[in-house]
């Protein structure tokens, strides 16, 4: 894997973990973190650049989902945050 691609993967991994930490519910938070770690461990040996690109795009989409879910969760259970969709 190229150094820039490795850096991009690590940046995305950290962003996913960081965003998952924002879940206030313990079960949501631990499930998301466990799934992220398991998925990255499972795919760490992949060397095909097309497959890596496909997995990166999937992870970016999942990051967007997590961001929306955190926002919705916070807005529903903590009325001090506005609902942003």
N, C-alpha and C positions, 0 to 999 in steps of 0.2 A: 504494500500500500504506500502510495506517495505521502511525503511528509505533510503536504497541504491537506490531503484527503484525511489523513490521520487526525490532524488538528481540527478539521471540520467535524469529524465524528465525535471527538472528545468534547468539543464545544457544545454540540447537540446533546450529548449524554449528560453533561453538567446542567444544561438548561432544562432538560426533562426532569432531572432529580430536583433541581431548585424549585421548579414550578410545582412539582408534586408535594413538596414540603408545605405549600400554602394551603393544602386541604386541612380544614380544621378537624374533620372527623378522623379519628385514629384508624378505623378500618379502611376508609378510602385511601388515606395517606400510605399506610403500610402495603396495601395491595398494589397501588400504583408504583411504588418504589421497588417492590419485589419483582413485578412484571418487567419494569425497565431493566433492572440488573440482569434478570434471567435472559431477556431477549438479546441484550448486548453480549453477554457471555456466550450464548448459543451461536451467535453470528461472528464471533471475533476471528475465526480462522478463514473466513471467506476472502478470497483474493481476486475474484472476478470483478472488474471495475463496473460492468453493467449491473451486476447483482448488488454491489455496494451502493451504487447510485439509486437503484430501486428501493433498497432498504432505507437510505437516507431520506428519500421523499416520503416514505411511509412514516418514518419517525417524525419528520417535520409536520405531517398532517396530524399525528398523534399529539404533538406538542400543542398545536392549535386547539385540539379537542380538550386537552387538559386545561389550557388557559380559559376556555369558555366554561368548562365545568366548575373550575375554581371560582370564577366570577359569579356564576349562577348560584353556587352553593353559598358563597359569602353574602350575596344580595338577599337570598331567601332567609338565611338564618341570622343575619346581622344587618339590620335595616339602616345602618350608618353608611353602607356602600350603595351607590345607585346601580340599577340594573342596566348593564351595557350588553347589547347583543349585536 
